[in-house]
Amino acid sequence: MKRFIIPILLIISLTIGGFFWWKQNGKPVSTDDTLQSFLIPKGYSASQIGNKLANQELVRSSLAFKFYVQVTAQSKKIQAGEYLLAPNFSLFKIVDQLTSGPVEQWVTIPEGLRQEEVVEKYIAVLKKDKTEAEVFRQDFLALTDGKEGFLF
């Protein structure tokens, strides 16, 4: 009987301890609501993003961030770019912000492309649906008609 009590108590203790650790690390770092610029370079892993968030004091624990984005499969949805985050955001709100897309997106336009090729580059980065893409394409081509040399 004693053989079973110790492992059960150990499991219960670890579960309760894990719950309180998770609850504490999911809270905001502070009550400061000042938005900060947070930049994710291309190719950063969830681990690197978590460490950077912890260094900028936007999350309490980089381990909690990494664990959460890996378990919920959110790590694949985080894109490179600039985000506006505040220390009063909870861990869950920060992950939500990071998965909703960056404030700014980078587009590389190689020299010598025609305006039709330039607009396709923008559409590819902006990931618009077919209807939005067609409206954007028509507006872009109308606004840049005769200004092809100035696009670069």
Z-matrix of the N, CA and C atoms (Angstrom, degrees):
N
C 1 1.446
C 2 1.531 1 111.62
N 3 1.351 2 116.32 1 -41.11
C 4 1.464 3 120.65 2 -179.60
C 5 1.530 4 111.13 3 -65.88
N 6 1.318 5 115.97 4 -28.40
C 7 1.463 6 121.03 5 178.71
C 8 1.517 7 111.26 6 -61.60
N 9 1.295 8 117.89 7 -33.53
C 10 1.450 9 121.94 8 -176.32
C 11 1.526 10 112.64 9 -87.80
N 12 1.308 11 117.37 10 -27.76
C 13 1.467 12 120.95 11 -176.80
C 14 1.522 13 111.02 12 -68.81
N 15 1.304 14 118.82 13 -44.31
C 16 1.474 15 121.79 14 -177.22
C 17 1.527 16 111.35 15 -63.83
N 18 1.344 17 120.49 16 -48.63
C 19 1.471 18 119.10 17 177.18
C 20 1.536 19 112.93 18 -62.68
N 21 1.312 20 116.90 19 -37.66
C 22 1.466 21 119.51 20 179.61
C 23 1.517 22 110.07 21 -65.98
N 24 1.333 23 117.78 22 -43.76
C 25 1.468 24 121.03 23 177.38
C 26 1.523 25 110.96 24 -63.47
N 27 1.324 26 116.96 25 -37.23
C 28 1.471 27 121.07 26 178.07
C 29 1.534 28 110.58 27 -64.95
N 30 1.305 29 117.11 28 -43.93
C 31 1.469 30 121.59 29 179.33
C 32 1.528 31 110.09 30 -64.38
N 33 1.329 32 117.25 31 -43.99
C 34 1.461 33 121.04 32 179.04
C 35 1.528 34 110.12 33 -63.27
N 36 1.321 35 117.81 34 -42.65
C 37 1.476 36 121.66 35 179.01
C 38 1.523 37 111.46 36 -62.51
N 39 1.320 38 116.28 37 -44.84
C 40 1.470 39 119.98 38 179.51
C 41 1.528 40 111.18 39 -65.17
N 42 1.324 41 116.60 40 -38.84
C 43 1.466 42 120.12 41 179.06
C 44 1.525 43 110.83 42 -65.11
N 45 1.307 44 116.91 43 -47.01
C 46 1.471 45 120.77 44 179.44
C 47 1.527 46 110.18 45 -64.97
N 48 1.318 47 117.14 46 -44.28
C 49 1.469 48 120.91 47 177.87
C 50 1.523 49 111.63 48 -61.29
N 51 1.329 50 117.18 49 -42.44
C 52 1.459 51 121.52 50 178.40
C 53 1.514 52 111.71 51 -63.95
N 54 1.324 53 116.29 52 -39.45
C 55 1.463 54 120.69 53 178.36
C 56 1.529 55 110.63 54 -61.93
N 57 1.333 56 117.19 55 -48.11
C 58 1.463 57 120.03 56 -179.52
C 59 1.518 58 112.10 57 -67.00
N 60 1.351 59 117.29 58 -35.98
C 61 1.474 60 120.57 59 176.73
C 62 1.531 61 109.49 60 -63.07
N 63 1.332 62 116.08 61 -45.28
C 64 1.464 63 121.18 62 -179.11
C 65 1.523 64 110.86 63 -63.71
N 66 1.341 65 115.69 64 -43.99
C 67 1.462 66 120.29 65 -179.43
C 68 1.536 67 110.71 66 -62.66
N 69 1.310 68 117.66 67 -41.14
C 70 1.463 69 122.21 68 -179.69
C 71 1.531 70 111.11 69 -68.27
N 72 1.314 71 118.12 70 -41.57
C 73 1.462 72 121.36 71 -177.09
C 74 1.525 73 113.49 72 -80.17
N 75 1.317 74 118.03 73 -11.65
C 76 1.461 75 121.25 74 175.95
C 77 1.525 76 112.60 75 -84.38
N 78 1.333 77 116.38 76 -12.76
C 79 1.470 78 121.31 77 -177.98
C 80 1.526 79 110.86 78 -75.85
N 81 1.348 80 116.51 79 158.85
C 82 1.468 81 120.09 80 174.97
C 83 1.531 82 111.08 81 -63.71
N 84 1.320 83 115.92 82 154.46
C 85 1.459 84 121.67 83 179.83
C 86 1.528 85 110.60 84 -70.66
N 87 1.330 86 117.13 85 -41.28
C 88 1.460 87 121.46 86 -179.65
C 89 1.525 88 109.83 87 -150.79
N 90 1.314 89 115.79 88 -176.57
C 91 1.469 90 120.86 89 177.98
C 92 1.519 91 111.47 90 -96.60
N 93 1.315 92 117.43 91 1.90
C 94 1.470 93 122.17 92 179.46
C 95 1.525 94 109.57 93 -66.96
N 96 1.346 95 116.28 94 123.50
C 97 1.468 96 119.58 95 -178.01
C 98 1.523 97 112.98 96 -103.53
N 99 1.324 98 117.21 97 18.44
C 100 1.459 99 121.70 98 178.15
C 101 1.530 100 109.88 99 -73.47
N 102 1.321 101 115.73 100 123.96
C 103 1.465 102 119.54 101 178.94
C 104 1.520 103 110.52 102 -72.81
N 105 1.323 104 115.35 103 136.55
C 106 1.467 105 122.38 104 177.63
C 107 1.522 106 108.77 105 -118.19
N 108 1.308 107 114.37 106 147.95
C 109 1.453 108 119.59 107 174.81
C 110 1.525 109 108.39 108 -78.56
N 111 1.314 110 116.33 109 131.28
C 112 1.461 111 121.87 110 177.92
C 113 1.514 112 107.86 111 -128.28
N 114 1.325 113 117.00 112 119.09
C 115 1.460 114 122.44 113 -174.55
C 116 1.521 115 110.52 114 -106.35
N 117 1.323 116 115.71 115 127.97
C 118 1.464 117 121.53 116 174.43
C 119 1.522 118 107.60 117 -108.90
N 120 1.335 119 117.60 118 110.05
C 121 1.467 120 119.70 119 176.53
C 122 1.525 121 111.32 120 -68.74
N 123 1.298 122 115.92 121 155.63
C 124 1.462 123 122.01 122 179.65
C 125 1.527 124 109.17 123 -61.34
N 126 1.321 125 116.01 124 135.37
C 127 1.457 126 121.10 125 176.54
C 128 1.519 127 114.91 126 90.86
N 129 1.335 128 118.97 127 0.54
C 130 1.460 129 121.15 128 179.50
C 131 1.534 130 109.87 129 -70.69
N 132 1.325 131 115.46 130 139.46
C 133 1.466 132 121.13 131 177.74
C 134 1.530 133 109.41 132 -88.93
N 135 1.319 134 116.67 133 170.59
C 136 1.468 135 121.41 134 177.56
C 137 1.522 136 110.39 135 -60.61
N 138 1.313 137 116.42 136 -35.79
C 139 1.462 138 121.20 137 179.21
C 140 1.527 139 111.01 138 -64.80
N 141 1.324 140 116.58 139 -45.93
C 142 1.467 141 120.79 140 179.15
C 143 1.530 142 110.83 141 -65.62
N 144 1.324 143 117.60 142 -39.49
C 145 1.467 144 121.36 143 178.64
C 146 1.528 145 109.47 144 -64.70
N 147 1.329 146 116.93 145 -44.53
C 148 1.467 147 121.09 146 178.62
C 149 1.521 148 111.98 147 -59.96
N 150 1.337 149 116.67 148 -43.46
C 151 1.470 150 120.29 149 178.64
C 152 1.522 151 111.13 150 -63.68
N 153 1.319 152 116.62 151 -40.69
C 154 1.464 153 120.49 152 179.84
C 155 1.529 154 110.55 153 -67.41
N 156 1.331 155 117.79 154 -40.56
C 157 1.469 156 121.36 155 176.75
C 158 1.529 157 110.68 156 -61.25
N 159 1.328 158 116.87 157 -42.09
C 160 1.466 159 120.77 158 179.64
C 161 1.532 160 110.64 159 -67.58
N 162 1.341 161 117.33 160 -39.98
C 163 1.469 162 120.83 161 178.96
C 164 1.523 163 112.12 162 -64.14
N 165 1.336 164 117.00 163 -34.79
C 166 1.466 165 121.00 164 178.16
C 167 1.524 166 111.82 165 -87.71
N 168 1.337 167 116.39 166 7.56
C 169 1.463 168 124.00 167 178.05
C 170 1.530 169 112.67 168 55.44
N 171 1.329 170 115.04 169 45.80
C 172 1.464 171 121.40 170 175.61
C 173 1.527 172 111.50 171 -102.86
N 174 1.341 173 117.16 172 -20.66
C 175 1.470 174 122.35 173 172.96
C 176 1.523 175 108.21 174 -132.02
N 177 1.316 176 115.66 175 155.56
C 178 1.469 177 120.51 176 -179.76
C 179 1.530 178 111.70 177 -75.34
N 180 1.314 179 116.48 178 -36.20
C 181 1.464 180 120.09 179 -174.83
C 182 1.525 181 110.50 180 -141.44
N 183 1.322 182 115.47 181 125.33
C 184 1.465 183 118.59 182 176.55
C 185 1.528 184 110.06 183 -68.49
N 186 1.332 185 116.84 184 -30.62
C 187 1.461 186 120.78 185 178.53
C 188 1.533 187 110.69 186 -64.48
N 189 1.327 188 117.71 187 -42.38
C 190 1.466 189 121.12 188 178.32
C 191 1.525 190 110.12 189 -63.25
N 192 1.336 191 117.16 190 -41.33
C 193 1.472 192 120.88 191 177.73
C 194 1.519 193 110.23 192 -61.17
N 195 1.330 194 117.03 193 -50.86
C 196 1.469 195 121.14 194 -178.64
C 197 1.527 196 111.30 195 -59.92
N 198 1.329 197 115.73 196 -43.60
C 199 1.460 198 120.44 197 179.91
C 200 1.526 199 110.51 198 -61.72
N 201 1.320 200 117.04 199 -46.87
C 202 1.460 201 121.21 200 -176.98
C 203 1.532 202 112.07 201 -63.89
N 204 1.343 203 117.70 202 -46.91
C 205 1.467 204 118.90 203 -177.53
C 206 1.524 205 112.16 204 -70.67
N 207 1.328 206 117.50 205 -28.15
C 208 1.465 207 119.32 206 177.93
C 209 1.528 208 110.89 207 -75.39
N 210 1.332 209 117.32 208 -44.24
C 211 1.467 210 121.06 209 -177.47
C 212 1.524 211 111.18 210 -67.25
N 213 1.332 212 117.29 211 -38.27
C 214 1.467 213 120.50 212 -178.57
C 215 1.525 214 112.39 213 -90.01
N 216 1.326 215 118.10 214 4.57
C 217 1.472 216 124.10 215 179.42
C 218 1.529 217 112.16 216 58.18
N 219 1.324 218 117.02 217 34.84
C 220 1.458 219 121.86 218 179.55
C 221 1.536 220 111.58 219 -89.16
N 222 1.318 221 118.20 220 -16.29
C 223 1.467 222 120.86 221 -174.38
C 224 1.527 223 112.77 222 -60.69
N 225 1.324 224 117.54 223 -31.74
C 226 1.470 225 121.11 224 179.55
C 227 1.528 226 112.29 225 -73.07
N 228 1.336 227 117.22 226 -20.66
C 229 1.463 228 121.74 227 -177.61
C 230 1.524 229 113.12 228 -87.62
N 231 1.331 230 117.93 229 -10.25
C 232 1.464 231 120.89 230 -178.40
C 233 1.522 232 108.64 231 -81.73
N 234 1.334 233 115.90 232 122.51
C 235 1.464 234 121.91 233 -177.12
C 236 1.528 235 110.40 234 -103.37
N 237 1.317 236 115.11 235 156.33
C 238 1.458 237 120.13 236 173.80
C 239 1.516 238 108.87 237 -68.97
N 240 1.326 239 116.39 238 148.09
C 241 1.453 240 120.62 239 178.55
C 242 1.511 241 111.84 240 145.92
N 243 1.320 242 115.66 241 -171.40
C 244 1.454 243 121.89 242 -178.38
C 245 1.526 244 109.94 243 -102.58
N 246 1.333 245 115.52 244 135.45
C 247 1.459 246 122.45 245 179.70
C 248 1.524 247 108.61 246 -125.72
N 249 1.325 248 116.07 247 153.01
C 250 1.458 249 121.78 248 174.39
C 251 1.527 250 107.58 249 -108.12
N 252 1.335 251 115.98 250 112.91
C 253 1.460 252 122.23 251 -176.97
C 254 1.525 253 109.23 252 -127.47
N 255 1.317 254 116.24 253 154.17
C 256 1.462 255 121.59 254 179.13
C 257 1.525 256 109.39 255 -125.33
N 258 1.344 257 117.03 256 150.51
C 259 1.470 258 120.34 257 178.22
C 260 1.530 259 113.91 258 -63.96
N 261 1.337 260 117.96 259 -17.35
C 262 1.464 261 118.71 260 178.63
C 263 1.534 262 112.67 261 -87.84
N 264 1.326 263 118.30 262 6.42
C 265 1.463 264 122.15 263 174.45
C 266 1.530 265 108.36 264 -80.90
N 267 1.325 266 116.40 265 138.03
C 268 1.465 267 119.89 266 174.50
C 269 1.533 268 108.35 267 -74.25
N 270 1.307 269 115.39 268 168.91
C 271 1.465 270 120.82 269 177.91
C 272 1.527 271 110.36 270 -56.53
N 273 1.316 272 116.45 271 -40.68
C 274 1.459 273 121.35 272 -176.81
C 275 1.525 274 111.45 273 -69.01
N 276 1.326 275 116.82 274 -38.15
C 277 1.466 276 121.02 275 178.32
C 278 1.531 277 110.30 276 -68.87
N 279 1.332 278 117.31 277 -37.97
C 280 1.472 279 120.51 278 177.92
C 281 1.525 280 109.82 279 -63.65
N 282 1.312 281 117.75 280 -45.02
C 283 1.472 282 120.70 281 178.48
C 284 1.526 283 109.80 282 -63.21
N 285 1.321 284 117.22 283 -39.68
C 286 1.459 285 121.24 284 177.40
C 287 1.529 286 110.74 285 -61.03
N 288 1.335 287 117.10 286 -44.06
C 289 1.465 288 121.55 287 178.35
C 290 1.537 289 110.56 288 -62.79
N 291 1.329 290 116.22 289 -43.48
C 292 1.465 291 120.39 290 -177.31
C 293 1.536 292 112.09 291 -68.40
N 294 1.319 293 117.14 292 -29.91
C 295 1.467 294 119.28 293 -179.80
C 296 1.525 295 112.73 294 -87.75
N 297 1.328 296 117.43 295 -10.77
C 298 1.463 297 119.57 296 179.35
C 299 1.524 298 112.41 297 -85.75
N 300 1.316 299 117.70 298 -4.59
C 301 1.460 300 121.11 299 176.45
C 302 1.510 301 112.42 300 105.90
N 303 1.319 302 116.51 301 153.05
C 304 1.465 303 121.11 302 -177.34
C 305 1.525 304 112.82 303 -73.42
N 306 1.338 305 113.78 304 161.33
C 307 1.456 306 120.92 305 176.73
C 308 1.521 307 109.12 306 -67.94
N 309 1.308 308 115.57 307 -43.37
C 310 1.468 309 121.53 308 178.09
C 311 1.521 310 108.61 309 -119.03
N 312 1.311 311 115.54 310 145.23
C 313 1.457 312 119.62 311 174.99
C 314 1.521 313 108.34 312 -121.64
N 315 1.318 314 115.63 313 147.28
C 316 1.454 315 121.38 314 -177.06
C 317 1.520 316 110.02 315 -95.59
N 318 1.319 317 114.65 316 135.23
C 319 1.455 318 121.36 317 176.76
C 320 1.520 319 107.21 318 -128.32
N 321 1.305 320 116.90 319 127.29
C 322 1.456 321 121.15 320 177.12
C 323 1.524 322 108.13 321 -102.36
N 324 1.328 323 115.55 322 120.39
C 325 1.463 324 121.02 323 179.81
C 326 1.526 325 107.81 324 -109.89
N 327 1.314 326 117.56 325 106.29
C 328 1.460 327 119.83 326 178.29
C 329 1.536 328 111.13 327 -65.19
N 330 1.282 329 115.59 328 149.14
C 331 1.461 330 122.28 329 179.47
C 332 1.527 331 110.54 330 -62.59
N 333 1.318 332 116.23 331 140.33
C 334 1.453 333 121.63 332 172.69
C 335 1.513 334 115.70 333 91.40
N 336 1.323 335 118.81 334 4.17
C 337 1.462 336 119.46 335 178.64
C 338 1.530 337 110.68 336 -77.06
N 339 1.321 338 115.78 337 147.42
C 340 1.460 339 120.83 338 173.90
C 341 1.529 340 108.49 339 -76.65
N 342 1.338 341 116.81 340 164.40
C 343 1.462 342 120.16 341 -177.04
C 344 1.524 343 111.69 342 -62.56
N 345 1.332 344 117.90 343 -32.26
C 346 1.455 345 120.93 344 177.54
C 347 1.529 346 111.08 345 -65.03
N 348 1.325 347 116.64 346 -36.21
C 349 1.460 348 120.81 347 178.36
C 350 1.529 349 111.23 348 -74.46
N 351 1.334 350 116.97 349 -35.45
C 352 1.462 351 121.52 350 178.86
C 353 1.525 352 110.13 351 -63.96
N 354 1.327 353 117.20 352 -46.00
C 355 1.465 354 120.45 353 -178.96
C 356 1.523 355 110.76 354 -62.96
N 357 1.318 356 118.43 355 -34.50
C 358 1.466 357 121.42 356 178.44
C 359 1.530 358 110.94 357 -67.15
N 360 1.330 359 116.87 358 -35.47
C 361 1.477 360 120.67 359 175.44
C 362 1.522 361 110.18 360 -60.95
N 363 1.344 362 116.28 361 -45.86
C 364 1.471 363 120.56 362 179.72
C 365 1.526 364 111.30 363 -63.63
N 366 1.308 365 116.95 364 -43.85
C 367 1.468 366 120.82 365 -179.26
C 368 1.524 367 110.35 366 -62.69
N 369 1.333 368 117.30 367 -39.62
C 370 1.462 369 120.94 368 179.92
C 371 1.528 370 111.13 369 -63.28
N 372 1.321 371 117.62 370 -40.50
C 373 1.465 372 121.20 371 -179.11
C 374 1.524 373 111.31 372 -75.16
N 375 1.320 374 117.65 373 -39.10
C 376 1.462 375 121.22 374 -177.57
C 377 1.523 376 113.09 375 -76.07
N 378 1.328 377 117.22 376 -16.30
C 379 1.469 378 123.82 377 177.23
C 380 1.531 379 111.80 378 51.84
N 381 1.301 380 115.38 379 54.88
C 382 1.461 381 120.89 380 178.97
C 383 1.525 382 109.92 381 -84.90
N 384 1.343 383 115.72 382 153.27
C 385 1.464 384 118.13 383 175.59
C 386 1.530 385 108.64 384 -74.65
N 387 1.320 386 117.56 385 175.43
C 388 1.474 387 121.63 386 -172.55
C 389 1.520 388 112.82 387 -59.68
N 390 1.329 389 117.33 388 -42.22
C 391 1.467 390 120.61 389 -177.91
C 392 1.530 391 110.40 390 -67.68
N 393 1.332 392 116.10 391 -49.05
C 394 1.465 393 120.20 392 178.83
C 395 1.520 394 111.09 393 -62.22
N 396 1.329 395 116.48 394 -40.12
C 397 1.459 396 120.93 395 -179.38
C 398 1.526 397 111.09 396 -62.23
N 399 1.324 398 116.43 397 -41.91
C 400 1.472 399 119.69 398 -179.82
C 401 1.526 400 111.28 399 -66.37
N 402 1.332 401 117.47 400 -42.02
C 403 1.469 402 121.30 401 177.54
C 404 1.530 403 109.95 402 -62.89
N 405 1.345 404 115.94 403 -45.75
C 406 1.461 405 120.22 404 178.99
C 407 1.534 406 110.60 405 -61.15
N 408 1.333 407 116.58 406 -44.61
C 409 1.467 408 121.79 407 -179.76
C 410 1.534 409 110.83 408 -58.34
N 411 1.335 410 116.48 409 -48.45
C 412 1.463 411 120.77 410 -178.73
C 413 1.532 412 111.53 411 -64.33
N 414 1.331 413 117.23 412 -43.20
C 415 1.474 414 120.92 413 178.46
C 416 1.526 415 110.87 414 -63.20
N 417 1.331 416 116.31 415 -44.99
C 418 1.459 417 120.69 416 -178.80
C 419 1.530 418 110.68 417 -62.29
N 420 1.323 419 115.58 418 -47.38
C 421 1.471 420 119.43 419 -178.52
C 422 1.529 421 111.28 420 -64.84
N 423 1.332 422 117.75 421 -36.42
C 424 1.469 423 121.07 422 178.65
C 425 1.530 424 110.64 423 -67.97
N 426 1.331 425 116.84 424 -41.66
C 427 1.469 426 120.83 425 -178.05
C 428 1.526 427 112.75 426 -72.77
N 429 1.316 428 116.61 427 -27.54
C 430 1.468 429 119.72 428 -176.69
C 431 1.523 430 112.78 429 -102.65
N 432 1.309 431 118.02 430 7.00
C 433 1.463 432 120.89 431 -179.56
C 434 1.540 433 109.93 432 -61.15
N 435 1.311 434 115.30 433 122.74
C 436 1.469 435 121.43 434 179.77
C 437 1.537 436 112.81 435 82.28
N 438 1.311 437 118.82 436 3.73
C 439 1.482 438 122.05 437 -178.48
C 440 1.517 439 111.53 438 -117.75
N 441 1.308 440 115.67 439 24.01
C 442 1.463 441 120.04 440 -173.87
C 443 1.515 442 113.32 441 -57.26
N 444 1.305 443 118.71 442 -37.15
C 445 1.462 444 122.42 443 -179.77
C 446 1.508 445 113.79 444 -69.98
N 447 1.335 446 117.06 445 -17.67
C 448 1.450 447 121.15 446 -178.34
C 449 1.526 448 112.67 447 -95.74
N 450 1.304 449 119.24 448 -7.22
C 451 1.454 450 121.90 449 -176.29
C 452 1.516 451 111.98 450 -65.49
N 453 1.308 452 118.19 451 -39.50
C 454 1.457 453 119.86 452 -176.79
C 455 1.509 454 109.51 453 -68.13
